[in-house]
Amino acid sequence: MVVPAQFIRPQSVLERLGFLMQHGQYLEAIVAPDLGPVERMTAVISFHVSGLVREVFDGKKPYNPILGETCAWAWQHSDVHAGITRMVCEQVSHHPPISALHIQNDSLGLTMEGAAQIDAKFTGNSVLVPFKGVRTLTIHALDEEYTLTYPSLQYRGVMLGPKGAEWIGKIEIRCEKTKLLAALEFKPMGWLGMWGAWHRYPRTRARARKITVEMPSQL
């Protein structure tokens, strides 16, 4: 999508991926001692959902990274035993635009990696930004891998109605070793914002074989 420079934020799409670690302290809970499979899955869900930043629709978009562009961060956890979490992102494809990421914490024995194809679509009164791809979180001491999908980001009110951004659609968190699956669905506002609320999903239960997790009414 080509737009004039005045509608571009001075920030790369790769830089936006850093928001995945905006609540990085939730990584520590994933490897807390004496957790059972269900409690560990709940901790993974908490970390995963905490990375969904509340976007603001200001009529601007981040600029597209060039092929081979990279961004890197390092976070020092407040708990000294949790060490440092490092994150590296790279633009690995320009057409279609695909961004790859790698997160690693040696002290916690955790890694996360994956890639996402980001392809914005104008749908009339909104812009839909799906994130196509899967991320994998690995707990090395337990030899557990969790696959995680992401919802789509929708910017509403391009022409009419209230302006805002919201996460919509379904996500799944799955662990093959423990045979657990959690599914969440983020509900969009109604047509032209005439009903519903921003950032919501219904009070329900995410279920899969052995897991039952209570979901709050709003993020």
SULRAGI-V141876 format. One record per residue. N is the residue number from 1. PSI is psi as a letter, one per 20 degrees, with the letter a starting at -180 (NA if undefined). D_LAST is the distance of its C-alpha to the last C-alpha in Angstrom with 1 decimal. Layout:
BEGIN
N | PSI | D_LAST
N | PSI | D_LAST
END
This chain:
BEGIN
1 | o | 29.8
2 | p | 32.2
3 | q | 31.4
4 | q | 33.4
5 | h | 32.8
6 | i | 31.5
7 | j | 28.4
8 | p | 27.7
9 | q | 25.5
10 | l | 27.5
11 | p | 25.3
12 | q | 25.6
13 | h | 23.2
14 | h | 24.0
15 | h | 22.9
16 | h | 19.5
17 | i | 19.2
18 | i | 19.4
19 | i | 15.7
20 | h | 15.4
21 | k | 16.7
22 | h | 14.7
23 | l | 13.8
24 | i | 17.0
25 | h | 17.6
26 | i | 15.6
27 | h | 18.6
28 | h | 20.9
29 | h | 19.3
30 | h | 20.1
31 | k | 23.8
32 | q | 23.9
33 | q | 27.2
34 | k | 27.8
35 | p | 24.6
36 | r | 25.2
37 | g | 24.0
38 | g | 21.1
39 | h | 19.9
40 | g | 20.3
41 | g | 18.4
42 | h | 15.4
43 | h | 15.8
44 | g | 16.0
45 | g | 12.7
46 | g | 11.0
47 | g | 13.0
48 | g | 12.5
49 | h | 8.7
50 | i | 9.1
51 | i | 11.5
52 | n | 9.5
53 | q | 10.2
54 | o | 9.3
55 | q | 12.7
56 | p | 15.1
57 | o | 17.8
58 | j | 21.0
59 | j | 23.3
60 | q | 23.9
61 | q | 23.3
62 | q | 23.9
63 | q | 27.4
64 | p | 28.3
65 | q | 29.5
66 | q | 33.1
67 | p | 34.3
68 | i | 34.5
69 | q | 32.2
70 | q | 30.4
71 | q | 28.0
72 | q | 27.8
73 | r | 25.9
74 | p | 26.4
75 | p | 24.2
76 | o | 25.9
77 | q | 23.9
78 | h | 24.5
79 | o | 25.9
80 | h | 29.2
81 | i | 29.4
82 | i | 26.3
83 | b | 28.4
84 | p | 27.3
85 | p | 24.8
86 | q | 26.3
87 | p | 24.9
88 | p | 27.1
89 | q | 26.3
90 | q | 29.1
91 | o | 29.7
92 | i | 31.7
93 | q | 32.4
94 | g | 32.8
95 | o | 33.5
96 | q | 31.1
97 | o | 28.8
98 | p | 27.5
99 | p | 25.9
100 | q | 26.3
101 | q | 24.8
102 | p | 25.8
103 | p | 24.1
104 | p | 26.4
105 | o | 26.7
106 | h | 30.1
107 | h | 29.7
108 | i | 26.8
109 | k | 28.4
110 | q | 25.5
111 | q | 25.5
112 | p | 23.2
113 | q | 24.7
114 | a | 24.4
115 | q | 24.8
116 | p | 23.1
117 | p | 24.9
118 | o | 23.2
119 | n | 24.9
120 | q | 23.8
121 | p | 25.0
122 | p | 25.8
123 | k | 25.2
124 | e | 26.7
125 | j | 24.2
126 | r | 21.5
127 | p | 21.5
128 | p | 19.9
129 | n | 19.5
130 | q | 19.5
131 | n | 19.5
132 | p | 22.3
133 | r | 22.9
134 | q | 22.1
135 | q | 21.4
136 | p | 23.1
137 | p | 22.3
138 | p | 25.4
139 | o | 26.1
140 | h | 29.8
141 | h | 31.1
142 | i | 30.0
143 | l | 30.6
144 | p | 27.2
145 | p | 25.6
146 | p | 22.1
147 | p | 21.6
148 | p | 18.2
149 | r | 17.5
150 | q | 15.1
151 | r | 13.7
152 | q | 15.4
153 | p | 14.6
154 | p | 15.9
155 | o | 17.4
156 | r | 18.3
157 | k | 21.0
158 | g | 23.7
159 | g | 26.4
160 | q | 25.1
161 | r | 22.3
162 | q | 19.4
163 | q | 18.6
164 | r | 15.3
165 | q | 13.5
166 | q | 10.9
167 | p | 10.3
168 | q | 12.2
169 | a | 14.2
170 | q | 14.6
171 | q | 14.5
172 | q | 16.7
173 | p | 17.4
174 | p | 21.0
175 | o | 23.6
176 | h | 27.2
177 | g | 28.8
178 | i | 26.9
179 | k | 26.5
180 | q | 22.8
181 | p | 20.3
182 | p | 16.6
183 | p | 15.3
184 | q | 11.9
185 | p | 11.9
186 | p | 9.7
187 | p | 11.4
188 | r | 12.9
189 | r | 14.1
190 | r | 17.6
191 | p | 20.8
192 | k | 21.2
193 | k | 18.0
194 | i | 20.0
195 | r | 17.4
196 | a | 13.7
197 | q | 10.8
198 | q | 9.1
199 | m | 6.0
200 | q | 6.2
201 | q | 7.9
202 | q | 10.5
203 | o | 11.0
204 | a | 13.4
205 | p | 14.8
206 | p | 15.1
207 | q | 18.8
208 | o | 21.6
209 | e | 24.9
210 | i | 24.2
211 | p | 20.5
212 | o | 18.3
213 | p | 14.7
214 | p | 12.7
215 | p | 9.3
216 | r | 7.1
217 | h | 7.1
218 | q | 3.8
219 | NA | 0.0
END
